[in-house]
Structures are given as C-alpha cells and as structure tokens.
Amino acid sequence: MNNESKEIDCTQTVKDFPVSSVLFSELEKQPAILGLTITAAVMCLTTVVLYFETFKFIHGHGHLQGIKINKHKVLIMVGLYPLVSCACMLSLVLPRTTMIAELMIAMYMSLCILMFVRLVVDYMGGFKAVCKEMEGESMSFRTPPCCCCCCCPGLRKQTVNRLNLKRVNLMTLQGAVIRPIITVIAMILWADERYILGEDMSPTAASMYINLFGAVSSLVSMWAMTVTFRTLKDRLQDYKIGMKFAALQLTIVVVNIQGSVFQILARYNIPECVRVLSSTVRAYRSNYFLLVLEMLLLMIFARFAFKRKEEIYMSQNAEVNKTDKQPELQTQL
C-alpha cells in the first residue's frame, strides 16, 4: 500500500511545486531536512547583516573626490548576494515562488553586469577620460564567454575610442533592458500555465525559447563586461578591480552553471522523488540550499573587494590629470 501511495505521489508533473502547508507537513517527517532549512535561514540572515554592515561603510566613504563615482552602483552590486540568498530562502519556505525567485535573480544579475561596466569606466573618470588615457591602444573582443577561440578570426583588436566604448556599454545595457521584458512575458505565460520550470529542453515548451533568448542576452552582457575588465584592469589594480570582477563573475557562474546541472539531474530522477516532492522540486531545493551557503561565502569575499575607502584615479597622462603625483590609496577593511 505504501508503495502504491509513493507511486501515485511520484507521478506528479514538474509543475507541481507544493504549497507551504504541504511542504511543512513533509518536513515534520524529516527532521534532518527541517534542521537544514533552519541552518539555511541563519546563513541567509548572516548574509543580510553583512550587507547592511558593508552598506553603512560604503554609504559613508563611497565618494571619490574629483570623479563622479556613484556609490549606489557599488551598493547595487554588493546587494546581489543578499538578494540571491533571500530569493532562495523564500523559495525553500514557499516552493510556489520558485518561478518568481528564478526570474528575479536573473534580472538582478543583468543589472549588476551593467553597473560593473559603468563603475569601471567611472573609476577612470568617464568615457572621455578613458579615450584620452588609452589613446592609440587597443581592446580585444576575443574573450570568454563568447568568441575566445580561433573560430572567430573576424574579431580583430579594436582601437579604444568613444564609439567602441559605447558599443560595449550598449551590449551590457541590452541585458538590463531585455531581462525585465523576458520576466514580464514569462510571468504572463506562467499565470496561464504555459511556462513550466523543468521543461527547458522540450521543443514545445515556451520556457525553452524564453530561456534560450535570455541566455544569449546574458552571454553578450558577460562578454562586454569581460572586454571592459581586460582593457582597463592594468590601470585599476590599486582598486582591487580583479577581486571585484571575480566576486561578480563567480556569482554569475555559480548561479547559472549549478542551476543547470541540477535541472539536468532532475530529468534523470536525481534526486529521487519522495512522496509529494518530485525530482524537479527536490533538485531546485538542493540547489537553493547550496546557493544560500555560497552567497554567504561570496558576500564575505565581496566585503574585501568593495569595503574600501578609495582615492581618485591618477592618470599617467598629464593632459588628463594635471598633476604629477598619485595620492596614496587608503584602504580600510
């Protein structure tokens, strides 16, 4: 009889994310999972506390004299970690919000990519200052995640000028614009039960085409971010720009790659279906448990990259910055 009950329960389709009352009734039968959920809640709260502590520092010391550095860009980027953590925690407690959590995380990551590119350019003093500082130099578009191999011979190095910098900026801007549009479309289709999590590979599923379009947009944004970083990283070493880039890139890679791996495993019933929790539901929950832990670790790493009191960037070109001395960089952790 128990086997029959389990078999009936496990015939649920991937769209059957349980309501919270059903989930908690299951957690009462699994003390270990309940304890893991409580632990995840504590880690999520710790991530939020670390963010507000970093927020307080950046808000008080985030203005660089002589450059229009918008500290809100930094605050938005640092806010990625508590947002992902809270979205995952919300989905762990209210499984029916999984769809909203997925789209919200993807949309916010696109915004953070745009903020990173704008921030790097602001560190240099703006687009005009970058053009003057790097006059005659080149920028390579043959970088990962797109066009990084010999299969892209047409992508030669381009001269650093205002036009090429605007192109890179538009490549990141499209992600911040397209993602909200995709989110609205996906939410409309979800309300009509035409967008179903876990059916990405089905050619008849709307989610496949929406996710494919979103993935291409995200790859282009990441490509532009990498191009900008590689072009300017040598001049901005004192700003720990490498750590800032790594903190953002690691988050994007972890969220996307790890999520894809769990979705693939779910199609092969890994982890195995348990009563009202299908393989897809359990796969998403396992992914979110890991993400809450990873966001805490990445938030700690991001504090060392962003929690700094930084001085003005001083160009080696006297025409850009009319001084000969570079002020000492003061760092506070």
C-alpha positions in Angstrom: 0.0 0.0 0.0 2.8 2.3 0.9 4.5 1.6 -2.5 1.3 2.4 -4.3 0.9 5.6 -2.4 4.5 6.6 -3.3 4.0 5.7 -6.9 0.8 7.8 -7.1 2.5 10.8 -5.5 5.6 10.5 -7.7 3.6 10.7 -10.9 3.3 14.4 -10.4 4.4 16.6 -13.2 7.3 19.0 -12.9 5.0 22.0 -12.4 3.6 20.6 -9.1 5.6 22.7 -6.6 3.8 22.1 -3.3 2.2 24.8 -1.3 3.9 25.7 2.0 1.4 23.7 4.2 2.1 20.5 2.3 5.8 21.2 2.4 5.9 21.7 6.2 3.9 18.5 6.7 6.7 16.7 4.8 9.4 18.5 6.8 7.8 17.3 10.1 8.6 13.7 8.9 12.2 14.7 8.0 13.9 16.4 11.0 17.2 16.5 9.2 15.8 18.5 6.3 14.0 20.8 8.7 17.3 21.4 10.6 19.0 22.1 7.2 16.2 24.6 6.4 16.7 26.4 9.8 20.5 26.5 9.2 19.9 28.0 5.7 17.7 30.7 7.3 20.5 31.6 9.8 23.1 31.8 6.9 20.7 34.0 4.9 20.3 36.3 7.9 24.0 36.5 8.3 24.5 37.4 4.7 21.9 40.2 5.1 23.6 41.5 8.2 27.0 41.6 6.4 25.4 43.5 3.6 24.0 46.2 5.8 27.3 46.5 7.6 29.1 46.9 4.3 26.3 49.3 3.2 26.9 51.5 6.2 30.6 51.8 5.4 30.2 52.4 1.6 27.5 55.0 2.2 29.8 56.9 4.4 33.0 56.6 2.4 31.9 55.8 -1.1 32.6 59.3 -2.6 35.8 59.8 -4.6 37.0 63.3 -4.8 37.3 64.6 -8.4 35.4 61.8 -10.0 31.6 61.3 -10.3 31.7 57.8 -8.7 28.1 56.9 -7.9 28.3 54.8 -4.7 24.9 53.5 -5.5 26.5 51.4 -8.3 28.6 49.6 -5.7 25.7 49.2 -3.3 23.6 47.6 -6.1 26.4 45.2 -6.9 27.0 44.2 -3.3 23.3 43.7 -2.9 23.4 40.7 -5.3 24.5 38.3 -2.6 21.7 39.0 0.0 19.1 39.2 -2.9 20.1 35.7 -4.2 20.2 34.3 -0.7 16.8 35.8 0.3 15.2 34.7 -3.0 16.5 31.1 -2.4 15.3 31.1 1.2 11.9 32.3 0.1 11.6 29.5 -2.4 12.7 27.0 0.2 9.9 28.1 2.5 7.3 28.8 -0.2 8.0 26.5 -3.1 5.4 28.1 -5.4 7.5 31.2 -5.5 10.4 29.3 -7.2 9.5 30.8 -10.6 9.5 34.3 -9.2 12.8 33.7 -7.5 14.5 32.4 -10.7 13.4 35.4 -12.8 14.2 37.9 -10.1 17.8 36.6 -9.7 18.4 36.6 -13.5 17.1 40.1 -13.8 19.2 41.5 -11.0 22.4 39.8 -12.2 21.9 41.6 -15.6 21.6 44.9 -13.8 24.8 44.2 -11.8 26.8 43.5 -15.0 25.7 46.9 -16.3 26.7 48.5 -13.0 30.2 46.9 -13.1 30.9 48.3 -16.6 29.7 51.7 -15.6 31.7 51.6 -12.4 35.0 50.6 -14.1 34.6 53.5 -16.6 33.7 55.9 -13.8 36.9 54.9 -11.9 38.8 56.2 -15.0 36.9 59.4 -15.0 34.3 58.6 -17.7 34.3 57.7 -21.3 36.2 60.8 -22.4 39.0 60.2 -19.8 39.3 56.6 -20.9 39.7 57.7 -24.6 42.4 60.2 -23.7 44.2 57.9 -21.3 44.3 55.0 -23.7 44.7 56.9 -27.0 46.3 54.7 -29.6 45.8 51.5 -27.6 43.5 48.6 -28.5 40.9 46.4 -26.9 40.3 42.7 -27.7 36.8 41.3 -28.2 38.2 37.7 -28.4 37.5 37.0 -24.8 35.3 34.4 -23.0 32.4 33.6 -22.7 32.0 34.4 -26.4 34.4 34.5 -29.3 37.5 33.4 -27.4 38.9 30.9 -29.8 40.4 30.7 -33.3 36.9 30.2 -34.8 36.4 34.0 -34.6 39.1 35.4 -36.9 37.0 38.4 -37.9 37.1 39.8 -34.4 40.3 41.8 -34.6 41.5 44.1 -31.8 39.7 47.4 -31.9 41.0 50.9 -31.1 39.9 52.3 -27.8 37.6 55.2 -28.7 34.3 56.6 -27.7 32.4 54.6 -30.3 33.8 51.2 -29.2 33.2 52.1 -25.6 29.6 53.0 -26.3 29.2 49.7 -28.1 30.4 47.8 -25.1 28.1 49.8 -22.9 25.1 49.0 -25.2 26.0 45.3 -25.0 25.6 45.4 -21.3 22.6 47.7 -21.4 20.7 45.3 -23.6 20.8 42.7 -20.8 19.4 45.1 -18.2 16.6 46.0 -20.7 15.8 42.6 -22.2 15.7 40.7 -18.9 12.8 42.7 -17.4 10.9 42.2 -20.7 11.6 38.5 -20.6 10.5 38.4 -17.0 7.1 40.0 -17.8 6.5 37.6 -20.7 7.5 34.6 -18.6 5.2 35.7 -15.7 2.3 36.1 -18.1 2.8 32.7 -19.6 3.3 31.2 -16.1 0.0 32.6 -15.0 -1.6 30.8 -17.9 0.4 27.6 -17.1 2.4 27.9 -20.4 5.8 28.5 -18.7 6.8 25.4 -16.7 10.0 25.1 -14.8 11.9 21.9 -15.6 10.8 21.7 -19.3 13.6 23.8 -20.8 14.6 21.0 -23.3 11.1 20.4 -24.6 10.7 21.9 -28.1 7.0 22.5 -27.5 7.6 24.4 -24.2 7.6 28.2 -24.2 10.2 28.1 -21.4 12.8 26.7 -23.8 12.7 29.7 -26.2 12.4 32.2 -23.4 15.4 30.8 -21.5 17.4 30.4 -24.7 16.8 34.1 -25.6 17.7 35.1 -22.0 20.9 33.0 -22.1 22.1 34.7 -25.3 21.4 38.1 -23.8 23.3 37.2 -20.6 26.3 35.8 -22.5 26.5 39.0 -24.6 26.4 41.1 -21.4 29.1 39.0 -19.7 31.2 39.2 -22.9 31.1 43.0 -22.8 31.9 43.0 -19.0 34.9 40.8 -19.6 36.1 43.0 -22.5 35.9 46.1 -20.4 37.7 44.5 -17.5 40.6 43.1 -19.5 41.0 46.5 -21.2 41.3 48.6 -18.0 42.4 46.1 -15.4 46.1 47.1 -15.5 45.4 50.7 -14.8 43.0 50.0 -11.9 45.0 47.4 -9.9 45.0 49.7 -6.9 41.2 49.5 -6.8 41.3 45.7 -6.5 39.3 45.6 -9.7 40.3 42.0 -10.2 38.7 41.0 -6.9 35.5 42.9 -7.8 35.3 41.3 -11.1 35.9 37.8 -9.6 33.2 38.4 -6.9 30.6 39.2 -9.6 31.7 36.6 -12.2 31.9 33.8 -9.6 28.3 34.5 -8.6 27.0 34.5 -12.1 28.9 31.3 -12.9 27.7 29.5 -9.7 24.1 30.5 -10.1 23.8 29.6 -13.8 26.0 26.5 -14.1 25.0 24.9 -10.8 21.3 25.5 -11.6 21.7 23.9 -15.0 23.4 20.9 -13.5 20.6 20.3 -11.0 18.0 20.7 -13.8 19.7 18.1 -15.9 20.0 15.7 -12.9 16.2 16.1 -12.2 15.4 14.8 -15.7 17.1 11.5 -14.7 15.2 11.5 -11.3 18.2 12.6 -9.3 17.5 13.2 -6.5 14.8 10.6 -6.3 11.1 11.6 -6.0 9.9 11.4 -2.4 6.1 11.4 -1.8 4.7 14.8 -2.8 8.2 16.2 -3.7 9.1 15.4 -7.3 12.6 15.1 -8.5 12.4 18.6 -10.0 11.2 20.1 -6.7 14.0 18.3 -4.8 16.6 19.4 -7.3 15.6 23.0 -7.0 15.6 22.8 -3.2 19.1 21.2 -3.2 20.4 23.9 -5.5 19.0 26.6 -3.2 20.4 25.1 -0.1 23.9 25.3 -1.7 23.3 28.8 -3.1 22.5 30.1 0.4 25.8 28.8 1.7 27.7 30.0 -1.4 26.2 33.5 -1.2 27.4 33.8 2.4 31.0 32.9 1.4 30.9 35.2 -1.7 29.5 38.0 0.5 32.5 37.7 2.8 34.8 37.7 -0.3 33.0 40.8 -1.7 33.5 42.7 1.5 37.3 42.6 1.0 36.8 43.8 -2.6 34.2 46.6 -2.1 34.6 47.7 1.5 37.3 50.3 0.8 38.0 54.0 1.1 39.4 54.8 -2.3 41.1 57.9 -3.6 40.9 59.5 -7.1 42.5 57.6 -10.0 45.6 59.4 -11.2 46.4 59.1 -14.9 50.0 58.8 -16.1 48.9 61.2 -18.9 49.4 64.8 -17.7 46.8 66.0 -20.1 44.1 64.1 -18.3 45.1 64.8 -14.8 47.2 68.0 -14.4 49.3 66.5 -11.6 52.4 64.5 -11.4 51.8 62.8 -8.1 49.5 60.0 -7.4 47.9 60.2 -4.0 48.3 57.3 -1.7 45.5 54.8 -1.7 43.9 54.4 1.7 42.3 51.0 2.3 40.0 50.2 5.3 38.6 46.7 5.8 
